[in-house]
């Protein structure tokens, strides 16, 4: 189980590096297009917005896995607090994750196939970041709670 978790964190890191690379290329392309007055690359700025949201979502999940997220110090394995506080913090994380999944799913149900303004991509490409973050953070919280009681 632990090996699977490390593999998934590594895979998420690789995807994150890919997203950041695309973000850099799209930003550069947009800047060059704007500097040279090329009208055909206006889509790059919309892509940058989408990729930024995915970078944020992936980064938040990876930070939580590493125990480096803001105000979640009770989740640390080396925490001086007892198991009660670690379970408490993870239950709070689980509640927040559930709210993200519920809210994100409701938003996807209403606006998931509305096209974006420039690229005409379906909005789920952007809005699914909320559901993704909720599912991943929920999995992290559940895994930690199981480890505490194991």
N, C-alpha and C positions, 0 to 999 in steps of 0.2 A: 504494500500500500504506500509506504513511504517513497519507494522508488518511482511509483506512478506519479506521486505528487511532485517529485523533483523533475521528472520528465515533462509534466504539464507546465511547470514553472519555466523550464528551459524553453519549451515550445512557445509559450507566451512571450518570453523575452525575445526570441528570434522574430516572432511576428511584430513585436513592438519596434525592433530595430528596422524591420522592413517598412513599417508605417512611417517612422521618423525619416527614413531615407526618401520615401515618396514625398513626404512633407517638404523636405529641403529642395528636392527637384522641382516640385510644383511651385514653391515660393520663388525659386530662381527663375523659372520659366515665366511666371507672372511679372516679375520685376523687369526681366529683359524685354518682355512684350510691351510693358508700359513705357519703358525707356525708348524703345524703337518705334513706338506708336503702332504696334500690331494689334488689330482688333480681334483676331482669331483666338487669342489665348485668354479671354476674359473668364473662361470656365475654370482656369487654374486657381483663381481666388476662392471659388466655391469649393473646389476640391481641397484646398488648404483648410477651410473651415471644417469640412467633414473629417479630414485626417487629424486635425487638432483634437477633435472630440474623441476619436478612437485612441489617440496617444494618451489623453487624459484618463480614459477608462482603463486601458491596459496598465498604465503607470500606477493608478490607484490600487488595482488588484495586486500587482507585483509588490508595491510598498506594504500592503497589508499582509501578504504572504511572508515578507521579510521582517514583519513586526516593526516597520519604520513609519507607519502612518501616524498622523497627528492625533494626540489624545487617546491613544489606544495602548498606553504603557502597561496596563494590567494584563494584556495578552502575552507578554513576553514570558518565555520559558524560565528566564532567570529572575523573574519578578519576585520581590520579597513578599508580596502579598500572597495570601492563601488561594486555594482552589476556588473558594466561593467568589472572589473578585474576578478571577479569570473566567469563570462560568458566567457571571453577571455581565462582564464586558462583551463576551461573545453572544449572549442572548440579545443584548442591545444591538450589536452588529447584525444579528439575524433578523431582528425586527426592522431595522433600517433597510436591509437587503430585500426583505419581503415587500416593504412599501415601494421600493424601487421597481421590483418586478411587477407588482400590481399596477402601479401608476404608469410604468412604461408600456405594459401590455394594453392598458386602456387607451393610451395615446396612439399606439400602433394600430389599434382597432379603428380609430377614428380617422387618422391621417396617414397611415402607412403607405398608401399608394398615391398620395398627392405628389405630383412631380415637383422637383426643386426648380427654382426660377431659371437658372442658366443651363445647367447640364441636363435637365429634365429627368434626372434619376429619381426613383421612388424615394419618398421620405424615410422609409424604413432603414435606408442605408445610414441615416443619421440618428434616428430615434431609437434604433435597436441598441445603441450604446448603453442606454439606461438599463434595459433588460439584461444585457450582457454583464454589466457591473453588478447588478443585483444578484444574478445567478452565481457568479464567481465568488462574490463576497459571502453569500449565503453558504456556499460549499466550504469556504475557508472556515467560517464560524462553526459549522456542523462538525467538520474534521477536528477542530480544536477541542470542542466539547467532548467528542468521543475519546480523544486522546487523554483528556483529563480524567475521565472515569475508567479508562482502561488500565 
